[in-house]
Amino acid sequence: MKEINVVGAIVIENNRILCAQRGETKTLAKLWEFPGGKIELGETPQEALGRELKEELMIEVEVASEKFEETSYSYDFGLVNLTTFICLIKKGSPQLTEHTKMKWLKSSELDSLEWAPADIPAVKKLMKEM
């Protein structure tokens, strides 16, 4: 089974968390996720997250040095290893380039969305801890 290492950003602003809906042509279409993407060869997870958020949302972020959550989920296309980090926006405001929608939600509202399975452990942890 193919292993895919990805990172996700838990972008927090004004006690709300940025949630992004995957595009209709993407794998896991219309499910919600923490924005991010694949870690490229030679990148640290934090570097990958910074690059992905610049590309996907046109923002620069400060990525926490500590991981928030690590999850592995076996999809039909491969095993996804997702590491999430808390992030704060340093520059810009999120623009939709790859996602169809985005929402800023309080942690208590996160379970109102249909999340990609790999993101669910981080969602549950945020709802418990924030």
C-alpha positions as a printed NumPy array, in Angstrom:
array([[  0.   ,   0.   ,   0.   ],
       [  1.242,   3.462,  -0.942],
       [  2.132,   5.691,   2.031],
       [  1.458,   9.426,   1.762],
       [  2.879,  11.836,   4.349],
       [  0.856,  15.02 ,   4.64 ],
       [  0.535,  18.016,   6.953],
       [ -2.529,  19.995,   7.971],
       [ -2.811,  23.493,   9.414],
       [ -5.071,  24.302,  12.318],
       [ -5.19 ,  28.026,  11.561],
       [ -6.589,  29.908,  14.554],
       [ -7.74 ,  33.523,  14.512],
       [-10.068,  35.221,  17.03 ],
       [-10.743,  31.853,  18.736],
       [-12.009,  30.405,  15.452],
       [-10.497,  27.644,  13.326],
       [-10.169,  27.707,   9.543],
       [-11.934,  24.766,   7.869],
       [-11.602,  24.123,   4.127],
       [-13.823,  22.046,   1.839],
       [-12.102,  19.904,  -0.788],
       [-12.932,  20.573,  -4.441],
       [-15.366,  18.396,  -6.391],
       [-12.642,  17.009,  -8.693],
       [-10.29 ,  16.055,  -5.837],
       [ -9.986,  12.775,  -3.977],
       [-12.344,  12.905,  -0.959],
       [-14.428,  15.495,  -2.838],
       [-16.538,  17.887,  -0.739],
       [-15.178,  16.627,   2.587],
       [-13.772,  19.207,   5.012],
       [-10.137,  19.29 ,   6.058],
       [ -7.435,  21.326,   7.688],
       [ -5.617,  22.897,   4.706],
       [ -2.161,  21.605,   3.845],
       [ -0.668,  18.939,   1.635],
       [  2.131,  16.532,   0.883],
       [  5.581,  16.823,   2.406],
       [  8.138,  17.059,  -0.417],
       [ 11.537,  15.37 ,  -0.3  ],
       [ 13.952,  17.334,   1.919],
       [ 11.244,  19.414,   3.643],
       [ 10.429,  19.412,   7.328],
       [  6.691,  19.108,   8.08 ],
       [  6.66 ,  22.777,   9.15 ],
       [  8.345,  23.908,   5.892],
       [  5.861,  21.863,   3.863],
       [  2.958,  23.469,   5.7  ],
       [  4.3  ,  26.983,   5.128],
       [  4.755,  26.272,   1.402],
       [  1.348,  24.617,   0.993],
       [ -0.519,  27.471,   2.71 ],
       [  1.241,  30.028,   0.496],
       [  0.235,  28.02 ,  -2.59 ],
       [ -3.31 ,  27.066,  -1.546],
       [ -4.523,  30.025,   0.508],
       [ -2.057,  32.839,  -0.318],
       [ -1.151,  33.339,   3.359],
       [  2.051,  33.261,   5.368],
       [  1.81 ,  31.532,   8.722],
       [  3.787,  30.919,  11.863],
       [  3.775,  27.159,  12.417],
       [  4.021,  25.818,  15.971],
       [  7.139,  23.728,  16.548],
       [  5.167,  21.031,  18.393],
       [  2.785,  18.702,  16.542],
       [ -0.849,  18.948,  17.567],
       [ -1.943,  15.494,  16.397],
       [ -0.655,  12.582,  14.306],
       [ -3.041,  10.226,  12.545],
       [ -2.804,   7.417,  10.021],
       [ -5.842,   6.49 ,   7.967],
       [ -6.088,   3.766,   5.359],
       [ -8.026,   4.973,   2.296],
       [ -8.571,   2.913,  -0.873],
       [ -5.802,   4.935,  -2.596],
       [ -3.207,   4.502,   0.177],
       [ -2.232,   5.052,   3.786],
       [ -2.296,   8.732,   4.715],
       [ -0.091,   9.842,   7.628],
       [ -1.389,  13.256,   8.687],
       [  0.436,  15.533,  11.119],
       [ -1.396,  18.688,  12.182],
       [  0.11 ,  21.859,  13.64 ],
       [ -1.423,  24.97 ,  15.182],
       [ -0.74 ,  27.982,  12.906],
       [ -1.192,  31.735,  13.185],
       [ -1.508,  34.013,  10.157],
       [  1.433,  36.409,   9.806],
       [  0.519,  37.918,   6.438],
       [ -2.47 ,  37.934,   4.108],
       [ -6.001,  36.627,   4.427],
       [ -7.034,  33.21 ,   3.105],
       [ -8.074,  33.065,  -0.576],
       [ -9.809,  30.082,  -2.181],
       [ -7.608,  28.63 ,  -4.924],
       [ -8.036,  24.856,  -4.53 ],
       [-10.89 ,  24.516,  -2.049],
       [-14.558,  25.219,  -2.853],
       [-15.475,  26.776,   0.507],
       [-13.939,  27.812,   3.79 ],
       [-15.447,  28.58 ,   7.171],
       [-14.149,  29.97 ,  10.447],
       [-15.725,  27.937,  13.254],
       [-15.455,  27.797,  17.028],
       [-14.056,  24.48 ,  18.269],
       [-17.52 ,  23.555,  19.586],
       [-18.948,  23.884,  16.048],
       [-16.399,  21.677,  14.255],
       [-18.584,  18.561,  14.331],
       [-21.192,  20.354,  12.176],
       [-19.043,  19.561,   9.097],
       [-18.364,  16.281,   7.297],
       [-14.606,  15.835,   7.787],
       [-12.12 ,  13.699,   5.873],
       [-11.491,  10.633,   8.093],
       [ -7.793,  11.412,   8.695],
       [ -8.726,  14.842,  10.122],
       [-11.297,  13.548,  12.634],
       [ -8.891,  12.757,  15.537],
       [ -7.568,  16.357,  15.426],
       [-11.158,  17.683,  15.258],
       [-12.107,  15.655,  18.36 ],
       [ -8.984,  16.783,  20.229],
       [ -9.687,  20.467,  19.389],
       [-13.287,  20.129,  20.579],
       [-12.076,  18.67 ,  23.864],
       [ -9.148,  21.042,  24.497],
       [-10.294,  24.449,  23.227]])
